[in-house]
């Protein structure tokens, strides 16, 4: 029984992704890839068979046939089935996109300002940090982005999310890390000479450590 408990706990932990909304991107990619492979096989396998089955053979079928073949059922099938697939992909993609774009209501809001060539993070408590974003594990974070100078783009590879920071506008992205640790983020929009060095470290800590940090002087 203890062995099964360990296996179950391991399976449950592995089911939780490192960060959200990366899992939505992975799910969308896997669905589109699976459908693409199925469609390819449906088209390619019969094509290869017919290429072999009706290959040229000297003295065989050298006179073109005058018969015409048609199947209304087949025409309806290859019209309706792709239509259903396209509708499914559109609805599924819209659903996942909505999840990726709309932060949970309990998100911690951090005002994020891009500038040549660093990031400024302003917390609701009034605390400010530069080039290092400290967040609690298991808590959704909403970054409200803007820029002081040119267009920047805040990119978090582990969460597979990115959004532009535009002067005079406020954009947003959200993410949630489910493991503690330090993760890189960087500007993904070319913004001048030191663009390559415009990075920020995301430090994910326990809720207790975050409360201690945010309340420290």
C-alpha positions as CSV (number, residue, x, y, z in Angstrom):
1,X,0.0,0.0,0.0
2,X,2.8,2.4,0.8
3,X,4.3,1.8,-2.6
4,X,1.1,2.7,-4.3
5,X,0.8,5.8,-2.2
6,X,4.3,6.9,-3.3
7,X,3.5,6.2,-7.0
8,X,0.2,8.1,-6.7
9,X,1.9,11.1,-5.1
10,X,4.6,11.1,-7.8
11,X,2.0,11.0,-10.5
12,X,0.0,13.9,-8.9
13,X,3.1,16.0,-8.6
14,X,4.2,15.4,-12.2
15,X,0.7,16.3,-13.4
16,X,1.2,19.9,-12.1
17,X,3.2,22.0,-14.6
18,X,6.1,24.1,-13.6
19,X,4.2,27.2,-14.5
20,X,1.0,28.5,-16.0
21,X,-0.1,29.2,-18.6
22,X,2.6,27.1,-20.3
23,X,0.3,24.0,-19.9
24,X,-2.3,25.7,-22.1
25,X,0.2,26.3,-24.9
26,X,1.4,22.6,-24.6
27,X,-2.2,21.4,-24.8
28,X,-2.9,23.5,-27.8
29,X,0.3,22.4,-29.5
30,X,-0.4,18.7,-28.8
31,X,-3.9,18.8,-30.2
32,X,-2.9,20.6,-33.4
33,X,0.0,18.3,-33.9
34,X,-2.1,15.2,-33.3
35,X,-4.8,16.4,-35.8
36,X,-2.1,17.3,-38.3
37,X,-0.5,13.8,-38.1
38,X,-4.0,12.2,-38.5
39,X,-4.8,14.3,-41.5
40,X,-1.4,13.6,-43.1
41,X,-1.9,9.9,-42.7
42,X,-5.4,10.0,-44.1
43,X,-4.0,11.8,-47.2
44,X,-0.6,10.2,-47.6
45,X,-1.3,6.5,-47.0
46,X,-4.0,6.2,-49.7
47,X,-1.9,8.4,-52.0
48,X,1.1,6.0,-51.6
49,X,-1.1,3.0,-52.1
50,X,-2.7,4.4,-55.3
51,X,0.7,5.3,-56.6
52,X,1.8,1.7,-56.3
53,X,-1.5,0.1,-57.2
54,X,-2.0,2.1,-60.4
55,X,1.6,2.5,-61.4
56,X,2.4,2.3,-65.1
57,X,2.7,-1.2,-66.4
58,X,3.5,-1.8,-70.1
59,X,0.4,-3.3,-71.8
60,X,-1.9,-2.7,-68.9
61,X,-4.6,0.0,-68.9
62,X,-2.8,2.0,-71.7
63,X,-6.2,3.2,-73.0
64,X,-7.9,5.9,-71.0
65,X,-11.2,4.9,-69.5
66,X,-14.3,6.9,-70.5
67,X,-16.3,6.0,-67.4
68,X,-17.2,8.7,-64.9
69,X,-17.4,7.9,-61.3
70,X,-19.1,10.0,-58.6
71,X,-20.2,9.5,-55.0
72,X,-22.4,12.2,-53.4
73,X,-21.9,10.5,-50.0
74,X,-18.1,10.8,-50.3
75,X,-18.4,14.4,-51.4
76,X,-20.6,15.2,-48.3
77,X,-18.2,13.3,-46.1
78,X,-15.0,15.1,-47.2
79,X,-16.9,18.4,-46.8
80,X,-18.6,17.9,-43.4
81,X,-15.7,16.2,-41.6
82,X,-13.1,19.0,-42.3
83,X,-15.8,21.5,-41.4
84,X,-16.3,19.8,-38.0
85,X,-12.5,19.6,-37.4
86,X,-12.0,23.3,-38.2
87,X,-14.9,24.4,-35.9
88,X,-13.5,22.2,-33.1
89,X,-10.0,23.7,-33.5
90,X,-11.4,27.2,-33.5
91,X,-13.5,26.7,-30.4
92,X,-10.8,24.9,-28.6
93,X,-8.1,27.5,-29.5
94,X,-10.4,30.4,-28.4
95,X,-11.1,28.7,-25.1
96,X,-7.4,28.1,-24.3
97,X,-6.5,31.6,-25.5
98,X,-9.1,33.1,-23.2
99,X,-7.5,31.2,-20.3
100,X,-4.1,32.4,-21.2
101,X,-5.1,36.0,-21.6
102,X,-7.4,36.5,-18.6
103,X,-5.7,36.4,-15.2
104,X,-7.5,34.7,-12.2
105,X,-9.3,37.2,-10.0
106,X,-7.1,36.5,-7.0
107,X,-4.0,37.5,-8.9
108,X,-1.3,39.6,-7.2
109,X,-0.9,42.7,-9.3
110,X,2.6,44.1,-9.9
111,X,3.1,47.3,-11.9
112,X,6.0,46.6,-14.3
113,X,7.8,49.4,-16.1
114,X,10.4,48.8,-18.9
115,X,13.2,51.2,-19.5
116,X,16.6,51.2,-21.2
117,X,17.7,48.7,-20.0
118,X,16.1,47.2,-16.9
119,X,12.7,46.5,-15.4
120,X,11.1,48.2,-12.4
121,X,8.5,46.3,-10.3
122,X,6.1,48.1,-8.0
123,X,4.1,46.1,-5.5
124,X,0.7,47.0,-4.0
125,X,2.5,47.5,-0.6
126,X,4.6,50.3,-2.1
127,X,7.8,48.2,-2.3
128,X,9.9,48.6,-5.5
129,X,12.5,46.3,-6.9
130,X,14.7,46.5,-10.1
131,X,15.7,43.5,-12.3
132,X,14.4,41.0,-9.8
133,X,10.7,40.0,-9.4
134,X,10.0,38.1,-6.1
135,X,6.7,36.2,-6.1
136,X,5.1,33.5,-3.9
137,X,4.8,30.0,-5.2
138,X,1.3,28.8,-6.2
139,X,0.0,32.4,-6.5
140,X,-1.1,33.8,-9.9
141,X,0.7,37.0,-10.7
142,X,-0.6,39.8,-13.0
143,X,2.0,42.1,-14.5
144,X,0.6,45.5,-15.6
145,X,3.2,46.6,-18.2
146,X,4.2,49.9,-19.6
147,X,7.4,51.6,-20.8
148,X,9.2,54.9,-20.1
149,X,10.9,55.1,-23.5
150,X,10.6,52.6,-26.3
151,X,8.7,49.4,-26.9
152,X,9.9,46.5,-24.8
153,X,8.5,43.0,-24.3
154,X,8.5,41.0,-21.1
155,X,9.1,37.3,-21.8
156,X,9.0,34.4,-19.3
157,X,10.3,31.3,-21.1
158,X,9.3,28.8,-18.4
159,X,5.7,30.1,-18.4
160,X,5.6,30.5,-22.2
161,X,4.1,33.9,-22.0
162,X,5.1,37.3,-23.3
163,X,3.6,40.8,-23.7
164,X,4.7,44.1,-25.1
165,X,5.4,47.1,-22.8
166,X,4.3,50.2,-24.8
167,X,4.9,53.8,-23.8
168,X,1.6,55.5,-22.9
169,X,-0.3,52.2,-22.7
170,X,-0.9,49.6,-20.1
171,X,-0.8,46.0,-21.2
172,X,-0.8,42.8,-19.1
173,X,0.2,39.2,-18.8
174,X,-0.2,36.7,-16.0
175,X,1.7,33.6,-14.8
176,X,1.9,31.3,-11.9
177,X,4.9,29.2,-10.8
178,X,4.2,26.0,-8.9
179,X,7.8,25.3,-7.8
180,X,10.2,27.5,-5.9
181,X,13.5,28.6,-7.5
182,X,14.9,31.3,-9.8
183,X,13.8,31.7,-13.4
184,X,15.0,34.0,-16.1
185,X,13.0,36.6,-18.0
186,X,14.1,39.1,-20.6
187,X,13.1,41.7,-23.1
188,X,12.2,40.1,-26.4
189,X,11.7,43.3,-28.4
190,X,14.9,44.9,-29.7
191,X,15.2,48.2,-27.8
192,X,18.7,49.5,-28.4
193,X,22.4,49.0,-27.6
194,X,22.1,47.0,-24.3
195,X,18.9,45.1,-25.3
196,X,20.7,41.7,-24.8
197,X,21.4,42.6,-21.2
198,X,17.8,43.7,-20.3
199,X,17.0,40.7,-18.1
200,X,15.1,40.1,-14.9
201,X,15.3,37.3,-12.4
202,X,12.0,35.8,-11.2
203,X,12.6,34.6,-7.6
204,X,9.8,32.2,-6.5
205,X,9.7,31.7,-2.8
206,X,7.3,30.2,-0.2
207,X,4.3,32.4,0.9
208,X,6.0,32.8,4.3
209,X,9.3,34.0,2.7
210,X,7.4,36.4,0.4
211,X,5.5,37.9,3.3
212,X,8.7,38.4,5.2
213,X,10.4,40.0,2.2
214,X,7.5,42.3,1.3
215,X,7.2,43.6,4.8
216,X,10.9,44.1,5.3
217,X,12.3,47.6,5.2
